[in-house]
Amino acid sequence: MTRYVDEDLKGAEFRECDLTGARMIGVVMQDAVIDGLVTNLVVNGVEVTEYVEAELDRRHPVRVLIRSEDPADLREAAHQLHADWAATIERIRRTPGIERRSVNDEWSAVETLRHLVFVHDSWFRRCCLGSTELFTSMGIGPTVEPYCGAHGLDLALDPSLDEIVSVRDAQAAELETWLDKVTATQLAVPAPVPDDDAWPPYARGRSMRRCLGTVLNETFEHYGFCGRDLDLLEAQDAE
């Protein structure tokens, strides 16, 4: 265990760090931002996770649909997420060039969309449809080997916003068509993940419902990240 005593950590950034079980005693934490998988968080003796989750559900009702076991709710969630992304893309088009700009070392809008292309190919096509086809070449996947650039990804590609949106629209239509027919019983069975070494390596044994949940959650979370960064970029331009 690393112990920090009387350290000045103002402005520190912890990225992709596991802080499970961390204890912060007598700290000064003003204007701090915590973004990630947070559970059982106790602040000054109060467990605040339920309050945070309830507020997020109030702000984003689609989260409740994403957690549902009812295929009709899941189909509505997919429909709403596609509509939300369509509105974000129209927002991007109003400021040409903003789609390739990043802030705070985060992905740009086009990189985020390319990652969602990969998410659909891996967690829906492979895990829910059992597809063994190569991934869409423009996708952006994990940075770890042997998955970086593997299974058909071409990291040298630089597709336009229109090209990426065309692929994402086709993927959204594919997902919604599948959700029109799938049943709750089918969603509960183990996902038909191909027996090979392509991403995701830890999906075998998970239900199709859980794999679908990854697709919907990733689509929702990255929609939020993209909107947050567009706000920051637009604020910079307005200064």
C-alpha positions, 0 to 999 in steps of 0.5 A: 500500500502506498501512503501519502502524508502531507503531500501537495497533490493539487492538480494531480490527475489519476487516469485509469487507476484502481483506487479500490479501498483508498482512504483519504483522511483529513484531506482538502478536496475542493473543485475535484472531479471524479469520473469512473466506476464508483461504488460504496463511496463514503464521504464524511461518514455518508454513503453517497453512491445511491444519491449519485445514481438516483440523480444520474437516473433523473438527468438521464432516464435512458439509464433506467431503460438500459438496465431493464430486462425487457427487450422493448425497453432495451430497443427504446434505449437503443433508439434514444441513444441513436437519436442523442448521437444524431443530435450531437453529430449535427452539433459537431457539423455546425463547427467544422473541424471541431470533430478532430480536436481534443481536450484534456488528453481525451479522444476527439469526437471522431475517435470516440465514434470510431471506438463505438464502431469497434464496440459494436463489432466486438460486443454485439456482432461477436458476442450476440451474433457469434460473428467471426468476421473481421472488425470494421477496419476504421474502428479503434479498440484497446491499446494493449497487445495482442489486441491493438490493431488486431482482427482487421483494424487499420490504425493508419486509416483517417476516415471522414466524419461522414464515413464514420457516421454512415457506419454508425447509422448502419450499426444502429439499424442492425442493433434495433432490427435485432432487438425487434425480434429478440426475446428475454429468454434468448437474452438470458442464455450464454453469449455465442462468443467465437472460440478464438483469440479476438477481443473481447477475451473475457466475454465467454460465459456472459449472457447475451443480455450482459454483452448487450448492456456493454454496447448500450452503456458504452454508447451512453457513456461516450455520448456524455464524454463527447458532449462534455468535451464539446462544451469545453471546446466551445467555451475555449472558442468563445473566450 
